[in-house]
Amino acid sequence: MNSVGEECTDMKREYDQCFNRWFAEKFLKGECGGDPCTELFQRYTQCVQKAIKDKRIPVDGVDFMGPGKEKTDPCGSS
């Protein structure tokens, strides 16, 4: 699936590959050392936010996950 912004599609694919590799090779095997793809996700998110703004896509009322949002720890530690 392509990204909302054509210029973000390669970044999305790179992040998806990183996350899927981490999920399959680490997380599902019980290794909860953290997601090594965080930086890729942040860059992709910034690209998508810019594309949404540039395309003037209305997002009023949409609650995006971002800094300061509460996340649950899938490994059960806090």
Summary of the structure (lengths in Angstrom):
residues: 78
radius of gyration: 14.6
end to end distance: 33.6
largest distance: 42.1
contacts: 149
relative contact order: 0.18
helix: 51%
strand: 0%
